[in-house]
Amino acid sequence: MSLALLTGCGKATGYHDATGGESGSPTPSPSPSPSVNPSYGTLYLDDEECAAPEGKGSEAYREVPCDAPEATAQVTLRLESGGAFPFSETVCARNTDFVIDVPVSLATLEHTRPTGEGYACMRNLKPPHPGDPGGGGGPRIEIGDCVHSDPKEGNAVTEAACRTKGRKGGATHKIVEILKDQILGGFSDPCDYKADAVFTENPLIDSDKLKNERVLCGKKL
């Protein structure tokens, strides 16, 4: 889908001749450079502003008025530095549905190369909300979220919407407790026997194979 970039429009005005009189031959005023954000503030996707996807499957989002019929999500937090991915390393709130990589989005809209950093934390204007507990998305796995566990993949898990229980690759456990900086091993159960399974998020890349930043206690669905 192509993007029609908006430009500023000015009325044609007359010009002054060397004697100071105004000529009757109008000269159009110059138009400003095209912009993806011509009307809604000085910062693209600022806090509380809204966006619409630029075509199906596109990484680009146009800024639109929040009451526009095409508006789909609103900015809950705008950062002008840092990276959008991995999502788990952003400072977005827990109920964030998705994140927009600002340089990539702007570059796609303006047909240029991505430059700089920055991202926008987004919340859908209407359900579904993947960032809600059990929704299958959001920055990190939290209490109330569901995960998919496959014994063939070790004890690492991936987040899945709770409603996908029973489907291939769907939710198998619901997280009931999260422990931080937990030492694993020995005969003790870090979840104090209140869970059916104990998971870690990144056991393959953790610098200490026994100590994990977060241990997830899961109940089987």
Backbone as a chain_set.jsonl record, in Angstrom:
{"seq": "MSLALLTGCGKATGYHDATGGESGSPTPSPSPSPSVNPSYGTLYLDDEECAAPEGKGSEAYREVPCDAPEATAQVTLRLESGGAFPFSETVCARNTDFVIDVPVSLATLEHTRPTGEGYACMRNLKPPHPGDPGGGGGPRIEIGDCVHSDPKEGNAVTEAACRTKGRKGGATHKIVEILKDQILGGFSDPCDYKADAVFTENPLIDSDKLKNERVLCGKKL", "coords": {"N": [[0.846, -1.182, 0.0], [0.636, 2.138, -0.891], [1.822, 5.245, 0.421], [0.338, 8.316, 0.829], [1.846, 11.215, 1.189], [1.279, 14.043, 3.188], [1.237, 17.524, 2.438], [1.911, 20.94, 3.288], [-0.441, 23.489, 2.522], [-0.704, 26.571, 0.917], [-2.287, 29.732, 0.338], [-2.264, 31.279, -2.891], [-0.23, 34.053, -3.372], [0.32, 37.53, -4.182], [3.225, 39.206, -5.643], [5.769, 41.598, -4.87], [6.883, 44.285, -6.925], [9.825, 45.984, -8.187], [9.294, 48.62, -7.599], [7.809, 48.613, -5.381], [5.149, 48.174, -5.626], [2.317, 45.946, -5.822], [2.169, 43.152, -7.841], [-0.173, 41.866, -10.204], [0.12, 39.257, -10.911], [-0.013, 36.213, -9.583], [2.154, 34.321, -7.404], [2.791, 31.071, -6.43], [3.08, 30.09, -3.026], [5.903, 28.508, -1.467], [5.858, 24.981, -0.752], [6.088, 23.139, 2.309], [8.489, 20.574, 3.27], [7.598, 17.143, 2.639], [5.923, 15.229, 5.18], [5.404, 12.66, 7.602], [4.028, 13.336, 9.742], [2.245, 15.709, 9.837], [0.302, 17.228, 11.181], [-0.26, 16.728, 13.894], [1.302, 17.502, 16.131], [4.712, 18.029, 17.305], [6.337, 15.854, 17.645], [6.713, 12.67, 16.385], [4.35, 10.205, 17.019], [3.854, 10.829, 19.847], [3.407, 10.81, 23.473], [0.243, 9.504, 24.359], [-0.805, 9.895, 21.849], [-2.272, 8.581, 18.8], [-2.257, 5.729, 16.538], [-2.218, 4.136, 13.284], [-1.943, 1.144, 11.431], [0.203, 0.93, 8.591], [-0.821, -0.571, 6.207], [-1.365, -4.11, 5.758], [0.488, -6.302, 7.754], [2.652, -4.584, 7.837], [5.499, -2.909, 9.281], [5.297, -0.309, 9.789], [3.672, 2.541, 11.178], [1.192, 4.974, 10.891], [0.659, 8.219, 12.241], [-2.389, 9.2, 13.589], [-5.502, 10.979, 14.288], [-6.995, 10.239, 17.455], [-9.713, 9.78, 17.403], [-10.172, 8.985, 14.87], [-11.485, 6.752, 12.408], [-9.712, 4.796, 11.529], [-7.817, 4.514, 13.514], [-6.003, 2.434, 15.695], [-4.418, 1.927, 17.943], [-2.924, 3.344, 20.944], [-0.359, 5.514, 22.15], [1.316, 4.758, 25.07], [3.678, 5.253, 26.315], [6.482, 7.065, 25.323], [9.712, 6.79, 24.143], [12.755, 8.33, 23.384], [15.173, 7.204, 23.025], [17.074, 4.152, 23.062], [16.315, 0.654, 22.348], [13.661, -1.071, 20.616], [13.464, -3.785, 20.627], [15.019, -6.631, 22.175], [11.65, -7.096, 23.258], [11.274, -7.625, 25.953], [13.199, -6.159, 27.219], [12.504, -3.532, 27.214], [11.136, -0.525, 28.756], [8.461, -0.564, 28.925], [5.084, -0.568, 30.198], [3.421, -3.233, 32.035], [0.996, -3.925, 30.831], [1.276, -3.363, 28.177], [0.544, -3.775, 24.777], [1.969, -4.015, 22.366], [5.004, -2.938, 20.696], [6.399, -0.173, 18.978], [9.009, 0.25, 16.733], [10.471, 3.139, 16.371], [12.445, 4.463, 14.552], [12.524, 2.547, 12.445], [9.852, 2.448, 11.636], [9.412, 5.114, 10.783], [11.313, 5.264, 8.722], [10.288, 3.425, 6.906], [7.873, 4.653, 6.192], [8.789, 7.038, 5.056], [10.466, 6.189, 3.126], [13.235, 5.889, 3.515], [16.451, 5.18, 5.059], [16.683, 3.517, 8.246], [17.472, 5.487, 11.088], [19.031, 6.452, 14.145], [17.509, 5.957, 17.437], [14.872, 4.8, 19.647], [11.49, 4.235, 20.74], [7.985, 3.335, 20.878], [5.621, 2.545, 23.291], [2.721, 0.667, 23.022], [-0.862, 0.506, 23.284], [-3.677, -1.304, 22.479], [-6.657, 0.168, 21.182], [-9.018, -1.168, 21.273], [-10.184, -4.434, 22.405], [-8.566, -7.42, 21.085], [-6.311, -7.59, 23.96], [-3.2, -8.34, 24.123], [-1.32, -7.756, 26.078], [-2.535, -7.932, 28.551], [-2.975, -9.913, 31.596], [-2.558, -13.289, 30.847], [-3.017, -12.914, 28.188], [-1.131, -13.532, 26.277], [0.906, -11.878, 25.373], [2.885, -8.86, 25.74], [5.545, -7.174, 27.597], [7.002, -8.903, 29.385], [6.854, -12.191, 30.857], [4.419, -12.569, 33.29], [2.82, -12.95, 36.559], [-0.151, -14.76, 36.288], [-0.051, -14.957, 33.572], [0.126, -17.291, 30.815], [2.027, -20.139, 29.696], [3.849, -22.002, 27.214], [5.125, -25.189, 27.401], [7.531, -27.529, 26.48], [8.844, -30.655, 26.931], [10.935, -31.508, 25.328], [12.284, -29.248, 24.762], [13.671, -28.501, 26.976], [13.736, -26.717, 30.128], [13.026, -24.168, 29.511], [10.571, -21.725, 28.599], [7.895, -20.486, 26.527], [5.778, -17.661, 26.132], [2.247, -17.91, 25.957], [-1.114, -17.394, 24.901], [-3.683, -17.883, 27.278], [-6.045, -18.909, 26.333], [-5.353, -20.644, 24.362], [-5.043, -23.196, 25.199], [-4.668, -26.682, 24.778], [-4.293, -26.569, 22.064], [-1.956, -27.064, 19.336], [1.242, -26.197, 20.266], [0.161, -24.513, 22.096], [-0.973, -23.032, 25.253], [0.242, -24.534, 28.225], [0.699, -24.317, 30.932], [-0.114, -22.218, 33.753], [1.208, -19.299, 35.158], [1.782, -18.932, 38.531], [3.374, -17.888, 40.47], [6.341, -15.909, 40.808], [9.752, -16.027, 41.243], [12.697, -14.301, 42.218], [16.188, -14.162, 41.449], [16.932, -16.828, 42.163], [18.378, -19.755, 43.515], [18.921, -22.755, 41.939], [18.636, -26.306, 42.183], [19.714, -29.181, 44.146], [17.668, -30.621, 46.768], [15.513, -29.08, 47.42], [12.411, -27.435, 46.729], [11.924, -24.658, 44.851], [9.482, -23.414, 44.511], [8.058, -24.152, 46.642], [6.429, -26.409, 46.648], [3.985, -25.605, 45.631], [3.401, -25.546, 43.03], [3.039, -27.156, 39.814], [5.119, -27.3, 38.074], [8.437, -26.06, 37.496], [9.967, -23.356, 36.008], [12.528, -21.749, 34.01], [13.543, -18.712, 32.397], [15.658, -18.111, 30.56], [17.641, -20.354, 30.336], [19.702, -21.268, 28.707], [21.365, -19.179, 28.041], [22.039, -18.0, 30.351], [24.439, -16.704, 32.547], [25.149, -17.983, 34.863], [24.511, -21.206, 35.459], [23.102, -22.312, 37.535], [21.996, -20.299, 39.08], [19.299, -18.24, 38.476], [17.781, -15.33, 37.037], [14.976, -15.034, 37.147], [12.592, -17.256, 38.321], [9.938, -19.277, 37.332], [6.885, -20.328, 38.597], [4.647, -22.771, 37.779], [1.253, -23.813, 37.209], [-0.335, -26.662, 36.017], [-2.464, -26.606, 33.191]], "CA": [[0.0, 0.0, 0.0], [1.446, 3.334, -0.964], [1.477, 6.282, 1.387], [0.235, 9.666, 0.279], [2.373, 12.137, 2.185], [0.582, 15.315, 3.176], [2.078, 18.713, 2.408], [1.212, 22.153, 3.668], [-1.002, 24.197, 1.383], [-0.858, 27.988, 1.186], [-2.968, 30.459, -0.723], [-1.373, 31.996, -3.794], [-0.135, 35.471, -3.013], [1.007, 38.35, -5.154], [4.591, 39.558, -5.275], [6.05, 43.03, -4.986], [7.887, 44.593, -7.937], [10.932, 46.818, -7.704], [8.799, 49.926, -7.154], [7.066, 48.445, -4.146], [3.767, 47.853, -5.897], [2.02, 44.521, -5.872], [1.805, 42.697, -9.173], [-1.384, 41.063, -10.258], [0.448, 37.88, -11.28], [0.28, 35.505, -8.319], [3.21, 33.306, -7.344], [2.443, 30.157, -5.34], [4.032, 30.001, -1.928], [6.551, 27.187, -1.442], [5.293, 23.988, 0.158], [7.093, 22.531, 3.179], [8.868, 19.205, 2.929], [6.604, 16.149, 3.057], [6.123, 14.686, 6.516], [4.419, 11.674, 8.028], [3.407, 13.866, 10.952], [2.08, 17.124, 9.52], [-0.785, 17.957, 11.832], [-0.619, 16.298, 15.237], [2.342, 17.731, 17.113], [6.078, 18.116, 16.798], [7.009, 14.567, 17.808], [5.997, 11.527, 15.807], [3.839, 9.273, 18.024], [4.135, 11.307, 21.199], [2.551, 10.213, 24.504], [-1.215, 9.585, 24.241], [-1.247, 10.005, 20.471], [-2.76, 7.301, 18.273], [-1.625, 5.267, 15.313], [-2.892, 3.164, 12.435], [-0.945, 0.416, 10.643], [0.326, 1.31, 7.193], [-0.925, -1.777, 5.401], [-1.342, -5.382, 6.471], [1.809, -6.884, 7.946], [3.704, -3.577, 7.78], [6.07, -2.48, 10.55], [5.115, 1.132, 9.876], [2.406, 3.05, 11.706], [0.925, 6.389, 10.689], [0.011, 8.907, 13.344], [-3.729, 9.655, 13.211], [-6.284, 11.397, 15.454], [-7.504, 9.095, 18.207], [-11.104, 9.518, 17.055], [-10.244, 8.58, 13.465], [-11.958, 5.361, 12.313], [-8.613, 3.861, 11.277], [-6.938, 4.429, 14.684], [-6.064, 1.112, 16.322], [-3.663, 1.84, 19.196], [-2.509, 4.615, 21.527], [0.953, 5.513, 22.793], [1.288, 4.877, 26.53], [4.977, 5.783, 26.716], [7.344, 7.318, 24.161], [11.114, 6.925, 24.48], [13.535, 8.801, 22.246], [16.428, 6.46, 22.978], [16.905, 2.738, 23.375], [15.791, -0.197, 21.292], [12.333, -1.656, 20.827], [13.57, -5.236, 20.767], [13.915, -7.496, 22.581], [10.538, -6.451, 23.955], [11.426, -7.828, 27.393], [14.175, -5.221, 27.759], [11.981, -2.168, 27.186], [10.573, -0.081, 30.032], [7.018, -0.48, 28.733], [4.248, -1.082, 31.282], [3.064, -4.647, 31.889], [-0.177, -4.137, 29.981], [1.57, -2.935, 26.813], [0.193, -4.818, 23.811], [3.069, -4.184, 21.42], [5.926, -1.809, 20.687], [6.762, 0.299, 17.643], [10.374, 0.718, 16.542], [10.239, 4.438, 15.737], [13.252, 4.696, 13.345], [12.129, 1.646, 11.373], [8.549, 2.873, 11.156], [9.583, 6.354, 10.031], [12.051, 4.983, 7.494], [9.364, 2.759, 5.986], [6.923, 5.645, 5.71], [9.434, 8.086, 4.27], [11.304, 5.545, 2.113], [14.634, 6.185, 3.815], [17.077, 4.18, 5.924], [16.485, 3.792, 9.673], [18.552, 6.17, 11.805], [18.706, 6.776, 15.529], [16.863, 4.993, 18.31], [13.597, 5.236, 20.188], [10.351, 3.342, 20.531], [6.715, 3.738, 21.478], [4.844, 1.464, 23.905], [1.376, 0.834, 22.47], [-2.001, -0.215, 23.862], [-4.776, -1.332, 21.529], [-7.837, 0.922, 21.59], [-10.087, -2.149, 21.503], [-9.665, -5.795, 22.552], [-7.881, -8.084, 22.198], [-5.169, -6.959, 24.598], [-2.192, -9.361, 24.449], [-0.549, -7.385, 27.259], [-3.245, -8.256, 29.783], [-2.625, -11.232, 32.118], [-3.118, -14.41, 30.109], [-3.275, -12.546, 26.795], [-0.128, -14.102, 25.38], [1.896, -10.903, 24.934], [3.412, -7.973, 26.764], [7.004, -7.163, 27.68], [7.581, -10.053, 30.082], [5.924, -13.133, 31.472], [4.056, -12.119, 34.632], [1.842, -13.802, 37.243], [-1.424, -14.744, 35.574], [0.197, -15.311, 32.179], [0.27, -18.715, 30.524], [3.216, -20.461, 28.918], [3.921, -23.29, 26.535], [6.301, -25.952, 27.814], [7.769, -28.778, 25.754], [9.982, -31.334, 27.558], [12.044, -31.63, 24.374], [12.968, -27.953, 24.689], [14.241, -28.197, 28.28], [12.815, -26.051, 31.052], [12.686, -22.834, 29.036], [9.185, -21.674, 28.158], [7.475, -19.34, 25.737], [4.459, -17.188, 26.538], [1.134, -18.25, 25.065], [-2.408, -16.967, 25.425], [-4.323, -18.965, 28.041], [-7.149, -19.471, 25.541], [-4.839, -21.605, 23.373], [-4.879, -24.504, 25.834], [-5.104, -27.807, 23.983], [-3.858, -26.443, 20.675], [-0.552, -27.335, 19.092], [2.048, -25.052, 20.655], [-0.638, -23.658, 22.962], [-0.65, -22.911, 26.673], [0.248, -25.769, 29.007], [0.755, -23.99, 32.358], [-0.376, -20.839, 34.148], [2.191, -18.873, 36.146], [1.134, -18.544, 39.784], [4.346, -17.186, 41.319], [7.632, -15.643, 40.17], [10.812, -15.836, 42.232], [13.857, -13.638, 41.638], [17.533, -14.534, 41.911], [16.759, -18.092, 42.871], [19.366, -20.802, 43.301], [18.279, -24.023, 41.615], [19.434, -27.488, 42.472], [19.5, -29.785, 45.453], [16.406, -31.31, 47.001], [14.454, -28.134, 47.771], [11.541, -26.965, 45.657], [11.857, -23.202, 45.003], [8.082, -22.981, 44.516], [7.492, -24.641, 47.9], [5.432, -27.449, 46.341], [2.706, -24.987, 45.295], [3.275, -25.534, 41.577], [3.262, -28.435, 39.148], [6.355, -27.239, 37.299], [9.321, -24.92, 37.744], [10.579, -22.971, 34.736], [13.408, -20.593, 33.911], [13.295, -18.035, 31.125], [16.785, -18.181, 29.633], [18.668, -21.216, 30.92], [20.806, -21.541, 27.789], [22.281, -18.048, 27.946], [22.304, -17.492, 31.686], [25.859, -16.838, 32.86], [25.249, -18.947, 35.955], [23.523, -22.231, 35.135], [22.32, -22.674, 38.713], [21.266, -19.13, 39.561], [18.537, -17.596, 37.412], [17.195, -14.052, 37.422], [13.579, -15.247, 37.495], [12.073, -18.627, 38.282], [8.496, -19.236, 37.157], [6.161, -21.448, 39.163], [3.486, -22.955, 36.929], [0.222, -24.813, 37.444], [-0.739, -27.272, 34.752], [-3.82, -26.271, 32.774]], "C": [[0.878, 1.228, 0.0], [0.928, 4.37, 0.011], [1.433, 7.62, 0.688], [0.678, 10.634, 1.356], [1.681, 13.48, 2.048], [1.581, 16.458, 3.125], [1.247, 19.904, 2.813], [0.721, 22.893, 2.429], [-1.191, 25.657, 1.762], [-1.576, 28.657, 0.035], [-1.944, 31.172, -1.594], [-1.392, 33.465, -3.43], [0.573, 36.229, -4.115], [2.419, 38.651, -4.712], [4.787, 41.037, -5.547], [7.109, 43.255, -6.05], [8.909, 45.565, -7.365], [10.46, 48.165, -7.196], [7.983, 49.837, -5.887], [5.619, 48.148, -4.381], [3.555, 46.365, -6.011], [1.553, 44.148, -7.268], [0.535, 41.881, -9.128], [-1.127, 39.625, -10.629], [0.83, 37.11, -10.031], [1.402, 34.493, -8.477], [2.895, 32.378, -6.188], [3.515, 30.131, -4.272], [4.639, 28.624, -1.888], [5.9, 26.263, -0.423], [6.385, 23.423, 1.047], [7.394, 21.109, 2.741], [7.805, 18.228, 3.394], [6.94, 15.581, 4.428], [5.058, 13.657, 6.814], [3.643, 12.182, 9.23], [3.123, 15.356, 10.775], [1.164, 17.907, 10.442], [-0.966, 17.695, 13.313], [0.517, 16.451, 16.239], [3.721, 17.692, 16.496], [6.824, 16.796, 16.881], [6.136, 13.452, 17.251], [5.646, 10.529, 16.904], [4.273, 9.673, 19.433], [3.183, 10.615, 22.183], [1.08, 10.531, 24.251], [-1.705, 9.827, 22.816], [-1.565, 8.617, 19.924], [-2.167, 6.995, 16.91], [-2.507, 4.279, 14.576], [-1.834, 2.454, 11.616], [-0.961, 0.836, 9.185], [0.338, 0.049, 6.332], [-0.789, -3.031, 6.238], [0.073, -5.938, 6.545], [2.948, -5.88, 7.93], [4.204, -3.245, 9.182], [5.842, -0.99, 10.783], [3.72, 1.483, 10.391], [2.32, 4.544, 11.441], [0.318, 6.977, 11.954], [-1.32, 9.476, 12.853], [-4.452, 10.157, 14.452], [-6.897, 10.189, 16.145], [-8.971, 8.792, 17.896], [-11.279, 9.153, 15.577], [-10.674, 7.117, 13.38], [-10.834, 4.353, 12.106], [-7.666, 3.7, 12.463], [-7.107, 3.08, 15.381], [-5.376, 1.044, 17.681], [-3.205, 3.219, 19.633], [-1.164, 4.464, 22.228], [0.782, 5.683, 24.304], [2.603, 5.429, 27.076], [5.857, 5.907, 25.475], [8.761, 7.56, 24.635], [11.883, 7.346, 23.238], [14.91, 8.162, 22.178], [16.142, 5.02, 23.374], [16.272, 1.986, 22.229], [14.445, -0.797, 21.654], [12.399, -3.151, 21.088], [14.938, -5.599, 21.322], [12.903, -6.759, 23.461], [10.721, -6.527, 25.463], [12.388, -6.834, 28.025], [13.728, -3.767, 27.653], [11.473, -1.796, 28.577], [9.059, 0.077, 29.914], [6.27, -1.082, 29.921], [3.824, -2.523, 30.991], [1.924, -4.876, 30.909], [0.025, -3.62, 28.552], [1.299, -4.073, 25.842], [1.299, -5.076, 22.799], [3.918, -2.925, 21.437], [6.257, -1.46, 19.238], [8.213, 0.772, 17.659], [10.29, 2.009, 15.73], [11.112, 4.667, 14.503], [12.846, 3.813, 12.171], [10.797, 2.069, 10.771], [8.661, 4.135, 10.3], [10.288, 6.101, 8.701], [11.158, 4.311, 6.454], [8.389, 3.755, 5.381], [7.562, 6.642, 4.753], [10.395, 7.538, 3.227], [12.777, 5.941, 2.281], [15.2, 5.044, 4.656], [16.835, 4.533, 7.395], [17.709, 4.479, 10.28], [18.083, 6.425, 13.232], [18.054, 5.626, 16.28], [15.509, 5.531, 18.736], [12.482, 4.269, 19.871], [9.128, 3.886, 21.247], [6.01, 2.503, 22.021], [3.379, 1.688, 23.539], [0.351, -0.048, 23.184], [-3.139, -0.156, 22.849], [-5.973, -0.554, 22.061], [-9.01, -0.001, 21.905], [-9.454, -3.523, 21.728], [-9.451, -6.425, 21.183], [-6.696, -7.279, 22.714], [-4.156, -8.04, 24.993], [-1.406, -9.049, 25.708], [-1.239, -7.656, 28.574], [-2.835, -9.644, 30.287], [-3.336, -12.34, 31.349], [-3.33, -14.143, 28.635], [-2.263, -13.065, 25.798], [0.917, -13.136, 24.885], [2.349, -10.032, 26.078], [4.918, -8.099, 26.867], [7.618, -8.406, 28.32], [6.469, -10.975, 30.551], [5.68, -12.691, 32.907], [3.077, -13.116, 35.261], [0.487, -13.642, 36.551], [-1.279, -15.037, 34.095], [0.297, -16.827, 32.042], [1.478, -18.943, 29.633], [3.047, -21.812, 28.238], [5.22, -23.959, 26.943], [6.361, -27.248, 27.036], [8.989, -29.45, 26.367], [11.188, -31.456, 26.629], [12.864, -30.348, 24.291], [13.621, -27.574, 26.013], [13.241, -27.477, 29.146], [12.558, -24.601, 30.68], [11.271, -22.853, 28.487], [8.959, -20.447, 27.285], [6.068, -18.95, 26.16], [3.424, -17.547, 25.483], [-0.159, -17.765, 25.706], [-3.081, -18.141, 26.122], [-5.432, -19.649, 27.232], [-6.674, -20.511, 24.535], [-4.61, -22.983, 23.982], [-5.443, -25.607, 24.932], [-4.707, -27.735, 22.519], [-2.373, -26.772, 20.548], [0.257, -26.081, 19.385], [1.328, -24.098, 21.591], [-0.209, -23.703, 24.412], [-0.741, -24.261, 27.38], [0.216, -25.503, 30.512], [0.418, -22.515, 32.567], [0.587, -20.471, 35.271], [1.482, -18.329, 37.387], [2.07, -17.8, 40.725], [5.64, -17.02, 40.539], [8.642, -15.313, 41.259], [12.031, -15.235, 41.547], [15.146, -14.128, 42.281], [17.512, -15.808, 42.736], [17.87, -19.08, 42.514], [18.633, -22.116, 43.058], [19.214, -25.175, 41.922], [19.179, -28.013, 43.868], [18.129, -30.43, 45.539], [15.246, -30.363, 47.295], [13.673, -27.721, 46.522], [11.399, -25.457, 45.81], [10.423, -22.676, 45.068], [7.328, -23.518, 45.726], [6.305, -25.581, 47.667], [4.041, -26.882, 46.041], [2.446, -24.981, 43.787], [3.531, -26.934, 41.023], [4.572, -28.475, 38.377], [7.124, -25.973, 37.643], [10.048, -24.612, 36.438], [11.574, -21.839, 34.931], [13.223, -19.997, 32.525], [14.419, -18.231, 30.115], [17.9, -19.09, 30.15], [19.866, -21.429, 30.015], [21.814, -20.4, 27.737], [22.589, -17.443, 29.313], [23.773, -17.728, 32.03], [26.101, -17.837, 33.977], [24.147, -19.97, 35.759], [22.642, -22.599, 36.319], [21.461, -21.51, 39.196], [20.592, -18.424, 38.387], [17.889, -16.329, 37.912], [15.749, -14.226, 37.887], [13.217, -16.719, 37.322], [10.553, -18.558, 38.262], [7.86, -20.499, 37.72], [4.848, -21.605, 38.4], [2.552, -24.064, 37.365], [-0.236, -25.364, 36.096], [-2.195, -26.947, 34.457], [-4.618, -27.52, 32.456]], "O": [[1.784, 1.338, 0.826], [-0.247, 4.373, 0.379], [2.394, 8.012, 0.025], [-0.04, 10.85, 2.333], [1.513, 13.997, 0.943], [2.66, 16.364, 3.71], [0.022, 19.887, 2.696], [1.402, 22.914, 1.404], [-1.771, 25.958, 2.805], [-1.489, 28.208, -1.108], [-0.899, 31.613, -1.115], [-2.454, 34.047, -3.207], [1.333, 35.65, -4.891], [2.79, 38.397, -3.566], [4.07, 41.644, -6.343], [8.107, 42.537, -6.104], [8.849, 45.919, -6.187], [11.172, 48.802, -6.42], [7.514, 50.85, -5.368], [4.895, 47.886, -3.421], [4.493, 45.609, -6.263], [0.638, 44.768, -7.809], [0.216, 41.273, -8.106], [-2.066, 38.83, -10.664], [1.904, 37.34, -9.474], [1.577, 33.89, -9.536], [2.744, 32.845, -5.059], [4.709, 30.147, -4.572], [3.973, 27.65, -2.238], [5.449, 26.703, 0.634], [7.512, 23.241, 0.586], [6.66, 20.515, 1.95], [7.172, 18.447, 4.427], [8.112, 15.467, 4.79], [3.93, 13.768, 6.333], [2.703, 11.53, 9.686], [3.698, 16.181, 11.485], [1.239, 19.135, 10.483], [-1.764, 18.383, 13.951], [0.675, 15.603, 17.116], [3.885, 17.367, 15.32], [7.86, 16.642, 16.235], [4.966, 13.319, 17.612], [6.521, 10.061, 17.632], [4.978, 8.928, 20.114], [2.26, 9.915, 21.766], [0.717, 11.672, 23.966], [-2.91, 9.952, 22.598], [-1.178, 7.605, 20.508], [-1.646, 7.874, 16.223], [-3.412, 3.671, 15.148], [-0.901, 3.102, 11.142], [-2.025, 1.07, 8.613], [1.375, -0.345, 5.798], [-0.169, -3.016, 7.301], [0.769, -6.034, 5.534], [4.11, -6.279, 8.004], [3.445, -3.292, 10.15], [6.159, -0.47, 11.853], [2.734, 0.814, 10.082], [3.255, 5.29, 11.729], [-0.446, 6.311, 12.653], [-1.371, 10.153, 11.825], [-4.066, 9.804, 15.566], [-7.277, 9.221, 15.485], [-9.424, 7.667, 18.104], [-12.404, 9.028, 15.094], [-10.255, 6.314, 14.214], [-10.978, 3.184, 12.465], [-6.791, 2.834, 12.429], [-8.23, 2.641, 15.627], [-5.716, 0.185, 18.495], [-3.106, 4.143, 18.826], [-0.868, 3.426, 22.82], [0.167, 6.649, 24.756], [2.639, 6.002, 28.165], [5.962, 4.973, 24.679], [8.992, 8.452, 25.453], [11.685, 6.783, 22.161], [15.729, 8.552, 21.346], [15.097, 4.715, 23.948], [15.765, 2.573, 21.273], [14.128, -1.005, 22.825], [11.495, -3.72, 21.7], [15.927, -4.949, 20.984], [13.261, -5.92, 24.287], [10.361, -5.592, 26.178], [12.396, -6.679, 29.246], [14.498, -2.861, 27.971], [11.391, -2.644, 29.466], [8.444, 0.777, 30.719], [6.769, -2.0, 30.572], [3.864, -2.973, 29.845], [1.884, -5.903, 30.231], [-0.94, -3.46, 27.805], [1.758, -5.197, 26.046], [1.542, -6.22, 22.416], [3.586, -1.956, 22.119], [6.38, -2.34, 18.386], [8.598, 1.591, 18.493], [10.059, 1.964, 14.522], [10.569, 5.041, 13.464], [12.825, 4.271, 11.028], [10.624, 2.054, 9.552], [8.074, 4.214, 9.221], [9.904, 6.66, 7.674], [11.262, 4.596, 5.261], [8.111, 3.702, 4.183], [6.952, 7.042, 3.761], [11.061, 8.299, 2.525], [13.461, 6.281, 1.316], [14.51, 4.063, 4.929], [16.787, 5.71, 7.75], [18.845, 4.089, 10.01], [16.891, 6.591, 13.489], [18.048, 4.482, 15.825], [15.054, 6.57, 18.258], [12.519, 3.568, 18.859], [9.22, 4.768, 22.1], [5.822, 1.524, 21.299], [2.854, 2.785, 23.73], [0.641, -1.164, 23.617], [-3.522, 0.928, 22.41], [-6.271, -0.609, 23.254], [-9.884, 0.339, 22.702], [-8.325, -3.763, 21.3], [-10.086, -6.011, 20.212], [-6.153, -6.417, 22.023], [-4.248, -8.596, 26.088], [-0.876, -9.958, 26.348], [-0.595, -7.616, 29.623], [-2.391, -10.474, 29.493], [-4.56, -12.331, 31.216], [-3.771, -15.027, 27.899], [-2.512, -13.04, 24.593], [1.748, -13.509, 24.057], [2.221, -10.404, 27.244], [5.509, -9.017, 26.299], [8.64, -8.906, 27.85], [5.303, -10.588, 30.629], [6.629, -12.465, 33.658], [2.57, -14.011, 34.586], [0.045, -12.528, 36.27], [-2.267, -15.333, 33.424], [0.522, -17.544, 33.017], [1.902, -18.047, 28.903], [2.224, -22.639, 28.632], [6.291, -23.362, 26.843], [5.374, -27.977, 26.939], [10.077, -28.876, 26.333], [12.329, -31.501, 27.09], [13.997, -30.357, 23.81], [14.08, -26.442, 26.167], [12.033, -27.599, 28.941], [11.936, -23.871, 31.452], [10.816, -23.872, 27.969], [9.74, -19.495, 27.309], [5.258, -19.81, 26.508], [3.689, -17.494, 24.281], [-0.272, -17.735, 26.932], [-3.056, -19.263, 25.618], [-5.714, -20.83, 27.432], [-7.493, -21.19, 23.916], [-4.032, -23.852, 23.329], [-6.544, -25.485, 24.394], [-4.777, -28.737, 21.808], [-1.634, -26.757, 21.532], [-0.009, -25.021, 18.819], [1.816, -23.0, 21.857], [0.791, -24.331, 24.76], [-1.677, -25.03, 27.162], [-0.235, -26.35, 31.283], [0.632, -21.679, 31.689], [0.764, -21.234, 36.221], [0.687, -17.393, 37.304], [1.619, -17.155, 41.671], [6.0, -17.866, 39.72], [8.415, -14.433, 42.09], [12.363, -15.612, 40.423], [15.198, -14.459, 43.465], [18.013, -15.852, 43.86], [18.245, -19.215, 41.35], [17.819, -22.539, 43.878], [20.435, -25.022, 41.917], [18.508, -27.368, 44.674], [17.508, -30.746, 44.524], [14.105, -30.809, 47.408], [14.213, -27.67, 45.417], [10.816, -24.999, 46.793], [10.182, -21.604, 45.622], [6.111, -23.362, 45.829], [5.313, -25.547, 48.395], [3.039, -27.584, 46.177], [1.421, -24.484, 43.322], [4.151, -27.776, 41.672], [5.08, -29.551, 38.061], [6.546, -24.956, 38.026], [10.666, -25.491, 35.838], [11.48, -21.068, 35.886], [12.801, -20.683, 31.593], [14.158, -18.49, 28.94], [19.012, -18.614, 30.38], [20.951, -21.741, 30.505], [22.984, -20.62, 27.426], [23.333, -16.467, 29.402], [24.292, -18.826, 31.827], [27.155, -18.47, 34.025], [22.968, -19.639, 35.88], [21.552, -23.14, 36.134], [20.339, -21.706, 39.663], [21.253, -18.056, 37.416], [17.488, -16.248, 39.073], [15.339, -13.644, 38.891], [13.509, -17.331, 36.295], [9.948, -17.861, 39.077], [8.249, -21.61, 37.361], [4.03, -20.685, 38.371], [2.989, -25.117, 37.83], [-0.492, -24.609, 35.157], [-3.05, -27.001, 35.341], [-5.789, -27.427, 32.086]]}, "num_chains": 1, "name": "protein.A"}
